[in-house]
Amino acid sequence: MDAVTSRTTAWRWTRKDWVIAAAALSSAFFIALIAGPALAPAGAVRHAGHLAILYLHIGGGTVMLLAGAAGLRIGLTRQGFGWHRRVGFTYLVGGTLASISALIRSFDTQHTPGLSTGTLALTWLAFTAMAWRAIRNRRVEQHREWMIRSYVVAWTFVFCRFYTRAMPSDLQGGTNDMIWLTWIAPVLMTEVILQWRRGAELKGAPS
C-alpha cells in the first residue's frame, strides 16, 4: 500500500498488542529503574557537570519510548488513527532530543562505551529520517517499516540496561561487545521478519 489512507477500525485487542504492551511495560519499568535514581539527589551529585544533558536525555527518552509504543500500535492497527500524526511528531521530537544528547555524551567515556552508543544514536536518527522521508513522499508501507525499525532501535536502550543489570557479569563478556550485541541483534531479527514474506515462493510462478 503506497497511498495515504484514512481508513480506521474500531478499537479491539489484537495479537500485536502483546508485543507492544511488553515493549511499553518494560520501558516504563526501565524508566523507573534507571531514570529514577539518576533524578534523585545522590544521582545529581554523581552526574554533576552534565545534568542538563542528562535531564534532556531522560525526558526525551521517556517520551520516545512511550509515544513510540502508542504510535506503533496506531500505525499497525489503524485504531485511533486521528492521533497518529500528533503521536508520531511527539515521538520524533522526544527521540531526537534523546539521541542527540546520547551522541554528545558518547564522546565522554566516563559512563558509556562511546563508539557503540554513539553509533546506536546515529542509527536511530537515520532510521527515523528514512521514515519521515517515506511519509513525505506518501510511501506508507515504507514509512511503516522504517518506523518499526526506528522503534526497535529505541527499545534496545531498554534491552541493553536490562541485560547489564540481570545477566551475571561472567556471561556478559566485554562491556563494549555487549552494547553492540544488544542493539545489532534485535535490528537484524527485525529485518528478517520484515523481509520474510518478500522472499517467499510466488504462487503460480514457473519453477
C-alpha positions in Angstrom: 0.0 0.0 0.0 1.7 3.2 -1.2 -1.1 5.7 -0.9 -2.1 7.5 2.2 -5.5 6.3 3.5 -7.7 7.5 6.3 -9.3 4.1 6.9 -9.7 3.3 10.6 -11.1 0.4 12.6 -12.9 0.2 15.9 -10.8 -0.4 19.0 -10.1 -4.1 19.8 -7.3 -6.1 21.3 -5.0 -7.6 18.7 -2.1 -10.1 18.7 0.2 -7.2 18.0 -0.8 -5.7 21.3 1.0 -8.4 23.3 4.4 -7.3 21.8 3.6 -3.6 22.0 2.4 -3.9 25.6 5.6 -5.8 26.5 7.7 -3.1 25.0 5.7 -0.3 26.8 5.7 -2.0 30.2 9.4 -2.9 30.0 10.1 0.7 29.0 8.1 2.0 32.0 10.0 -0.3 34.3 13.3 0.7 32.7 12.4 4.4 33.3 11.7 3.8 37.0 14.8 1.6 37.4 17.3 3.8 35.7 16.0 7.3 35.4 14.6 7.3 39.0 17.9 7.0 40.8 19.5 9.4 38.3 17.0 12.1 39.2 17.4 11.6 43.0 19.8 13.9 44.9 22.6 11.3 45.0 22.2 10.9 41.3 22.5 14.7 40.8 25.8 14.6 42.7 27.2 11.7 40.6 26.3 13.4 37.3 27.3 16.9 38.3 28.7 18.8 35.4 26.3 17.4 32.8 22.9 17.5 34.5 21.3 19.5 31.7 22.2 16.9 29.1 21.2 14.1 31.5 17.8 15.6 32.1 17.3 16.2 28.4 18.2 12.6 27.6 15.9 11.2 30.3 13.0 13.4 29.3 13.4 12.8 25.6 14.0 9.1 26.1 10.8 8.7 28.2 8.7 10.4 25.6 10.3 8.4 22.8 9.7 5.0 24.4 6.1 5.6 25.4 5.0 7.7 22.5 6.7 5.3 20.1 4.8 2.3 21.5 1.5 4.2 21.1 2.3 5.4 17.6 3.4 1.9 16.5 0.1 0.5 17.7 -1.9 3.1 15.9 0.1 2.6 12.7 -0.2 -1.2 12.8 -3.9 -1.5 13.8 -5.3 1.8 12.3 -7.2 2.2 15.6 -7.3 5.8 16.9 -5.7 6.9 13.6 -6.7 10.5 14.2 -3.9 10.7 16.8 -1.3 9.2 14.6 0.3 12.4 13.3 0.4 14.0 16.8 1.8 10.9 18.5 4.3 10.5 15.7 5.5 14.0 16.0 5.9 13.6 19.8 8.0 10.5 19.2 10.1 12.3 16.7 10.8 15.3 18.9 11.5 13.2 22.1 13.7 10.7 20.2 15.7 13.4 18.5 16.4 15.1 21.8 17.3 11.7 23.4 19.6 10.6 20.6 21.4 13.9 20.2 22.1 14.1 23.9 23.2 10.5 23.9 25.5 11.3 21.0 27.0 14.2 22.9 27.6 12.0 25.9 29.1 9.2 23.9 32.3 11.4 23.5 32.7 11.2 27.2 33.5 7.5 28.1 33.2 8.0 31.8 29.7 6.4 31.8 29.3 5.0 28.4 31.3 2.9 25.9 31.3 5.7 23.4 31.5 4.3 19.9 28.7 1.7 20.3 26.2 4.1 22.0 27.1 6.9 19.6 26.5 4.6 16.6 23.2 3.5 18.1 22.1 7.1 18.4 23.1 7.8 14.8 21.2 4.6 13.7 18.0 5.8 15.3 18.4 9.2 13.7 19.0 7.6 10.3 16.1 5.1 10.5 13.7 7.8 11.7 14.8 10.2 8.9 14.0 7.5 6.4 10.6 7.1 7.9 10.0 10.8 7.7 11.2 10.9 4.1 8.9 8.0 3.1 5.7 9.6 4.6 6.6 12.9 3.0 6.6 11.1 -0.3 3.4 9.2 0.6 5.1 5.9 0.7 3.0 4.5 3.6 4.3 0.9 3.5 7.9 2.0 3.6 7.1 4.5 6.3 5.6 1.8 8.4 8.6 -0.5 8.1 11.1 2.3 8.9 9.1 3.3 11.9 9.2 -0.3 13.1 13.0 -0.3 12.7 13.2 3.0 14.5 11.2 1.8 17.5 13.2 -1.4 17.7 16.4 0.6 17.9 14.8 2.9 20.5 13.8 -0.1 22.6 17.2 -1.6 22.5 18.3 1.1 25.0 15.9 -0.8 27.4 17.2 -4.2 26.4 20.8 -3.1 27.0 20.1 -1.9 30.5 18.2 -5.0 31.4 21.0 -7.1 30.1 23.6 -5.4 32.2 21.5 -5.5 35.3 20.1 -9.0 35.0 22.9 -11.1 33.4 25.8 -12.4 35.5 29.0 -10.4 34.8 30.8 -13.5 33.7 28.3 -14.1 30.9 28.4 -10.6 29.6 31.8 -10.6 28.0 33.4 -7.2 27.4 31.1 -4.2 28.0 31.6 -2.8 24.6 30.8 -6.2 23.0 27.6 -6.5 25.0 26.5 -3.0 23.9 26.9 -3.8 20.3 25.1 -7.2 20.7 22.1 -5.7 22.5 21.1 -3.4 19.6 22.5 -5.1 16.5 20.9 -8.5 17.1 17.4 -7.1 17.5 17.8 -5.0 14.4 18.9 -8.0 12.4 16.0 -10.1 13.7 13.6 -7.3 12.8 14.9 -7.1 9.3 14.5 -10.8 8.7 10.9 -10.6 9.9 10.1 -7.6 7.7 11.6 -9.2 4.6 10.4 -12.8 5.2 7.3 -12.6 3.1 9.1 -10.9 0.2 11.4 -13.9 -0.1 8.5 -16.5 -0.2 7.8 -18.5 -3.3 5.5 -16.8 -5.7 2.2 -18.7 -6.2 1.8 -19.7 -9.9 5.3 -18.7 -10.8 7.1 -21.2 -13.1 9.5 -23.5 -11.3 
